[in-house]
Amino acid sequence: QSVLTQPPSVSGAPGQRVTISCTGSSSNIGAGYVVHWYQQLPGTAPKLLIYGNNNRPSGVPDRFSGSKSGTSASLAITGLQAEDEADYYCQSYDSSLRGWVFGGGTKVTVL
Amino acid sequence: EVQLVESGGGLVQPGGSLRLSCVASGITVSSNYMSWVRQAPGKGLEWVSVIYRDGRTLYADSVKGRFTISRDSSRNTLYLQMNSLRPEDTAVYYCTRDATGTNPNHMDVWGEGTTVSVSS
């Protein structure tokens, strides 16, 4: 059971918009700690996708965006493409555990 | 180009030990926050440990007292000494650079990982 809760899977047709939620609590996201998102393509290492709630590293398409409100965060992918099929993880810090925490991951399928 | 290359994984019996290494190029290990993150087969990511620039260390409860993170400035290398290994430690272990400027830091550079299997 992960500290941050994500849906196991989401799917959408090419060109559609999908969102992935990341639900935490008052000891992590709700405590003001920022949320980061990582993309893991099949058989590869994770890659930083969004940092500090809503910032994209250089090279990440603006189809990817992040937001945070209260004890939750969300990742949105607009104009879904076949190459976006991957696992996505949210990450933050938990003051009760005194460590970094990840969500359980969400598999995005392009129909 | 910034690159992290892990090594040292392998098959070990329960109760055994392994030392993982992560050689960095393009960055100075001792000037950065560096972490280990693992991923069990078919599972999600789990943070394992971090070493701060000032040498302070933190560990996940699941490895506290068994694993030790360290670095060697002369070799620009990060290590993870793993003792008293258990089958549930079986995973791919990734080395990461933790970029500052956010709270918490964000892992902006990842190695390709090294595989640890704990089995009799």
Interface residues (C-beta under 8 A of the other chain):
Chain A: S2 G32 Y33 V34 H36 Y38 A45 P46 K47 L48 Y51 G52 P57 D87 Y89 Q91 S92 Y93 L97 R98 G99 W100 V101 F102 G103 G104 G105
Chain B: S35 V37 G44 L45 E46 W47 V50 L58 Y59 A60 D61 Y94 A99 G101 T102 N103 P104 H106 M107 D108 W110 G111 E112 G113
